[in-house]
């Protein structure tokens, strides 16, 4: 069975204890009763399950049908769906309005003015370092009208902003400018979801350390998702391919391969799903049975595509000891991964007299 890549909604399918983190965050946000704003940063690499954790948080914060508490209203804002500051600002405040549910006319009027003045002053300043200029009494009065409306309505709002690390540098700066300078409003709390390393480079491409420092000024509570245990990833991966022909006969061989080499290259469930899907597709198309060569070959193809393509184009580089002198740094292989890659190459190397990764390796 092929594995989809969608975030989880059902905690019963949670293999990484994401529910524990989600319950903790939901408790923090639900307990916030004062007018102050709070920004939480949910950090993790690609495939670590950030969106799943965020969805679990929303599940825990959404009152059950018979629940008595009127908890915070949740808003999921996807900035990559919009182009330009004006579109982003208008949609952001429109979603806040829908969460409020009343005071619509007053809300529209003050938000229209706030967006107008924010855009004027954003055009005069260099993002993301400048906030709203203090000399503008008009914009501060307009922003205070929005703040007063939020305090009077008595609603707490939690805004989830996901996939910030997928944005362009300018878009990412705009999102942080929005949170830091325009929408730092009472009773509005934020959960920003991103890969900190990627976002820091987006904020300041010339000097990422400045990006880290800028994030630290915005985020009051930084939550880092833990790296999943390799044994957990292996058990999940084995489950993904358990119905493939020959799996039982080679399970021990594959587990040894995982422990010695492959586990280092498969840090998340998303990576494991991609490799498992590739293995199943090759077996479906070409036939044959599951084996170590097939798994090693497909893992290299999916996880290290630049290296894989280089070897296919330069088969002589894959003969004998020359494989150990491949220009790994230029082929997308970190120094910490070299031993694992060498081990996989050693498994698929005896595939053909001219080198390269032959068809046989993909079906053996």
ABEGO torsion letter per residue (X at the ends): XBBBABBBABAAABAAGAAAAAAAAAAAAAABABABBBBBBBBBBBGAGAAAAAAAAAAAABBBAABABBBBBBBBBBAAABBEAAAAAAAAAAAAAAAAGBGAAAAAAAAAAAAAAAAAAAAABBOAABBBBAABAAAAAAAAAAAAAAAAAGBBBBBBBBGAAABBAAAAAAAAAAAAAAABBBGBBBBBBBBAAAAAAAABAABAAAAAAAAAAABABBBBBBBBBAAAAAAAAAAAAAABBGAAAAAAAAAAAAAAAAAAABABAAAAAAAAAAAAAAAAAAEEBBBAAAAAAAAAAAABAAAAAAAAABAAAABEAAAAABBAAAAGBBAAAAAAAAAAAAAAABABAAEEBBAAAAAX
